[in-house]
Amino acid sequence: MKRLVGKIAYDGSGFSGFARQKTVGILSVVEKIESALRSMGIEDEVLAASRTDKGVHATGQIISFCVCHQMDIDKIKSLLNQKLYPHIFVKNLQETDMLFHPRFNAKRRGYRYIFCKDYLNPFIAKYISKQDFRDKKLITQALNLFLGRHNFGYFKKKGSHTKDDFREIFLVRFYEYRIFSQECYVIYLEADGFLRTQVRLMLGSVLAYSKGEIGLDDIFLQLECKKRIFTYPVSGNGLYLARVIY
């Protein structure tokens, strides 16, 4: 046996998320990949660096699985791209150490959120979120509040259980970007890990502050786990798992 590691991109709009879900009838990304692998005689479980939410996309998800030693890696990659087209694309695939785990070996993960103020062309509406805001400076001000190591227990989905809610945010960026002649805005967050729905709740609170709906003190109180004030995550359609760093 040998273990392979690959970088993949996927359109999350038609999936229930990356991980298997209890909901019947809505396929997850991992189920789609494992189904394609089984049709090739590969029965191993697919491991991943991050379990993205329903509707969230990826340009840099990392996956890993084992195959028989004699199987040709280039052929596996080619067949996977044939079977997964057009929703999932394997960017690269190579052999790695048998003990490698894409989730537990990851040092950092980066998410990119793309949004704009205007109503969108229907052909790109699944991939860019429409969000209103008043002041770009306020977005940067609120984002900087998250830098460092914090307890994000009040910035995770209720009912999700974790042993440790502390995460460290290493980098936040906010910048303008044009996509198909559309003036868009991008928020990039990089951390040692994220709790379930954490990114979407953080972004929701940042945009709410920029519109004057909540104050900076409200975000701080929630970040200190003193009061749960903002509970509305942004939609997943503009969010991308952009990179995983090892």
C-alpha positions as CSV (number, residue, x, y, z in Angstrom):
1,M,0.0,0.0,0.0
2,K,1.0,3.6,-0.5
3,R,-0.6,6.8,0.7
4,L,-1.4,9.6,-1.7
5,V,-2.0,13.3,-1.0
6,G,-3.8,15.6,-3.4
7,K,-5.0,19.2,-3.7
8,I,-8.5,19.6,-5.0
9,A,-10.9,22.4,-5.9
10,Y,-14.7,22.0,-5.8
11,D,-17.9,23.9,-6.4
12,G,-19.7,23.5,-3.0
13,S,-23.1,24.8,-4.2
14,G,-24.5,21.4,-5.0
15,F,-23.2,19.6,-1.9
16,S,-24.2,19.2,1.7
17,G,-20.7,20.1,2.8
18,F,-17.4,18.2,2.6
19,A,-18.1,15.6,5.3
20,R,-20.8,13.0,5.4
21,Q,-24.2,14.3,6.6
22,K,-27.1,12.6,8.3
23,T,-29.4,14.2,5.7
24,V,-30.6,11.7,3.2
25,G,-30.5,12.6,-0.5
26,I,-27.9,15.4,-0.4
27,L,-24.5,14.2,-1.4
28,S,-21.4,15.4,0.3
29,V,-18.0,16.1,-1.4
30,V,-16.3,13.2,0.3
31,E,-19.0,10.8,-0.7
32,K,-18.7,11.9,-4.3
33,I,-14.9,11.3,-4.2
34,E,-15.2,8.0,-2.4
35,S,-17.8,6.8,-4.9
36,A,-15.5,7.6,-7.8
37,L,-12.6,5.8,-6.1
38,R,-14.7,2.7,-5.5
39,S,-15.5,2.5,-9.2
40,M,-11.8,2.3,-9.7
41,G,-11.4,-0.5,-7.1
42,I,-10.1,1.8,-4.3
43,E,-11.9,1.3,-1.1
44,D,-10.0,3.5,1.4
45,E,-11.5,6.3,3.4
46,V,-10.7,9.8,2.1
47,L,-9.2,12.1,4.8
48,A,-9.3,15.9,4.4
49,A,-7.7,19.0,6.0
50,S,-11.0,20.8,6.6
51,R,-14.7,20.0,6.7
52,T,-16.3,22.8,4.8
53,D,-20.0,23.7,5.4
54,K,-22.8,23.4,3.0
55,G,-22.4,25.6,0.0
56,V,-18.8,26.5,0.8
57,H,-16.3,26.1,-2.0
58,A,-12.6,25.2,-2.1
59,T,-9.6,26.1,-4.2
60,G,-7.0,24.4,-2.0
61,Q,-8.6,21.5,0.0
62,I,-6.1,18.7,0.8
63,I,-7.2,15.1,0.7
64,S,-5.4,11.8,1.3
65,F,-6.2,8.1,0.8
66,C,-4.3,4.8,0.3
67,V,-4.1,2.7,-2.9
68,C,-2.3,-0.5,-3.9
69,H,1.4,0.0,-4.4
70,Q,1.3,-0.9,-8.1
71,M,-1.4,1.6,-9.1
72,D,-0.2,4.5,-11.4
73,I,-0.7,7.9,-9.7
74,D,-1.1,9.8,-13.0
75,K,-3.8,7.4,-14.1
76,I,-5.7,7.7,-10.8
77,K,-5.6,11.5,-11.1
78,S,-6.8,11.4,-14.7
79,L,-9.7,9.0,-14.0
80,L,-10.8,10.9,-10.9
81,N,-11.0,14.1,-13.0
82,Q,-13.1,12.3,-15.6
83,K,-15.5,10.9,-13.0
84,L,-15.7,14.1,-10.8
85,Y,-16.2,16.6,-13.6
86,P,-17.5,19.3,-13.5
87,H,-18.0,19.8,-9.7
88,I,-14.6,18.6,-8.4
89,F,-11.1,18.9,-9.8
90,V,-7.9,17.2,-8.7
91,K,-5.2,19.8,-9.1
92,N,-2.3,17.5,-8.2
93,L,-1.7,14.0,-6.7
94,Q,1.5,12.5,-5.3
95,E,2.8,9.9,-2.9
96,T,3.3,10.9,0.7
97,D,4.4,9.3,4.0
98,M,2.0,6.6,5.3
99,L,1.6,8.5,8.6
100,F,0.5,11.7,6.9
101,H,-2.9,13.1,8.0
102,P,-4.1,16.2,6.1
103,R,-6.1,17.5,9.1
104,F,-3.8,16.7,12.0
105,N,-0.5,17.6,10.2
106,A,-1.8,21.0,9.0
107,K,-0.2,24.1,10.6
108,R,-2.5,26.7,9.2
109,R,-5.7,27.0,7.1
110,G,-6.7,30.0,5.0
111,Y,-10.3,31.0,4.0
112,R,-11.2,33.6,1.4
113,Y,-14.6,35.4,1.4
114,I,-15.6,37.2,-1.8
115,F,-18.6,39.6,-1.8
116,C,-19.9,42.7,-3.5
117,K,-22.6,45.3,-2.9
118,D,-24.4,45.0,-6.2
119,Y,-26.8,42.4,-7.4
120,L,-24.9,39.7,-9.3
121,N,-25.0,38.2,-12.7
122,P,-26.9,34.9,-12.1
123,F,-24.0,32.9,-13.6
124,I,-21.7,33.9,-10.7
125,A,-24.2,34.4,-7.9
126,K,-23.4,31.0,-6.5
127,Y,-19.7,32.0,-6.1
128,I,-19.8,35.6,-4.8
129,S,-22.0,36.8,-1.9
130,K,-24.0,39.9,-2.0
131,Q,-23.4,41.9,1.1
132,D,-24.1,45.5,2.0
133,F,-21.7,47.6,4.2
134,R,-21.1,51.2,4.9
135,D,-17.4,51.8,5.7
136,K,-14.4,49.8,4.5
137,K,-12.3,51.1,7.4
138,L,-14.8,49.6,9.9
139,I,-14.3,46.2,8.3
140,T,-10.6,46.4,8.8
141,Q,-11.0,47.6,12.4
142,A,-13.3,44.7,13.3
143,L,-11.1,42.1,11.6
144,N,-8.1,43.2,13.6
145,L,-10.0,42.5,16.8
146,F,-9.7,38.7,16.0
147,L,-6.0,38.6,15.6
148,G,-4.2,36.5,18.1
149,R,-5.3,33.5,20.2
150,H,-8.9,33.6,21.5
151,N,-11.6,31.3,22.8
152,F,-14.0,31.2,19.9
153,G,-16.7,29.2,21.7
154,Y,-19.3,31.9,21.1
155,F,-18.3,32.0,17.4
156,K,-19.2,28.4,16.6
157,K,-22.4,26.6,15.6
158,K,-24.5,25.7,18.6
159,G,-24.5,22.0,19.3
160,S,-21.1,21.4,17.9
161,H,-18.8,19.7,20.4
162,T,-15.1,20.4,20.6
163,K,-12.5,19.6,23.3
164,D,-10.8,23.0,22.9
165,D,-12.4,26.2,21.5
166,F,-9.1,28.2,21.4
167,R,-7.8,29.1,18.0
168,E,-5.1,31.5,16.8
169,I,-5.7,34.0,14.0
170,F,-2.4,34.8,12.3
171,L,-3.5,36.9,9.4
172,V,-6.4,39.0,8.3
173,R,-6.7,40.9,5.0
174,F,-9.3,43.1,3.3
175,Y,-8.9,44.3,-0.2
176,E,-10.8,45.1,-3.5
177,Y,-10.8,42.8,-6.5
178,R,-12.5,42.8,-9.9
179,I,-14.1,39.6,-11.1
180,F,-15.7,39.5,-14.6
181,S,-15.8,43.4,-14.5
182,Q,-17.6,43.2,-11.2
183,E,-16.2,45.3,-8.3
184,C,-15.8,42.9,-5.5
185,Y,-14.2,42.8,-2.0
186,V,-12.2,40.0,-0.4
187,I,-11.6,39.1,3.2
188,Y,-8.8,36.6,3.9
189,L,-8.4,34.8,7.2
190,E,-5.6,32.5,8.2
191,A,-5.5,30.5,11.4
192,D,-4.2,27.3,13.0
193,G,-7.8,26.0,12.7
194,F,-11.4,27.0,12.7
195,L,-14.4,25.7,14.6
196,R,-17.6,24.7,12.9
197,T,-19.2,27.8,11.2
198,Q,-16.6,30.0,13.0
199,V,-15.5,31.8,9.8
200,R,-19.0,32.6,8.7
201,L,-20.0,33.9,12.1
202,M,-16.9,36.1,12.4
203,L,-17.6,37.5,8.9
204,G,-21.2,38.1,9.8
205,S,-20.3,40.1,12.9
206,V,-17.7,42.2,11.0
207,L,-20.2,43.2,8.3
208,A,-22.9,43.9,10.9
209,Y,-20.5,46.2,12.7
210,S,-19.7,48.0,9.4
211,K,-23.4,48.7,8.9
212,G,-23.8,50.0,12.5
213,E,-26.0,47.1,13.6
214,I,-23.7,46.1,16.4
215,G,-20.8,47.8,18.2
216,L,-17.1,46.9,18.4
217,D,-17.7,46.3,22.1
218,D,-20.4,43.7,21.2
219,I,-17.8,41.7,19.2
220,F,-15.3,42.0,22.0
221,L,-17.8,40.7,24.6
222,Q,-18.7,37.7,22.3
223,L,-15.0,37.1,21.7
224,E,-14.5,37.0,25.5
225,C,-17.3,34.5,25.8
226,K,-19.2,36.9,28.1
227,K,-22.3,37.4,25.9
228,R,-23.5,35.8,22.7
229,I,-24.8,38.8,20.7
230,F,-24.4,38.0,17.0
231,T,-25.6,34.6,15.8
232,Y,-26.2,35.0,12.0
233,P,-23.5,33.5,9.8
234,V,-23.0,34.8,6.3
235,S,-24.1,32.6,3.5
236,G,-21.6,30.0,2.3
237,N,-21.7,30.9,-1.4
238,G,-18.9,33.4,-1.3
239,L,-16.6,31.4,1.0
240,Y,-13.6,29.4,-0.1
241,L,-11.1,27.1,1.6
242,A,-8.1,28.7,-0.2
243,R,-5.0,27.1,1.3
244,V,-3.6,24.6,3.8
245,I,-0.1,25.1,5.1
246,Y,2.1,22.2,6.5
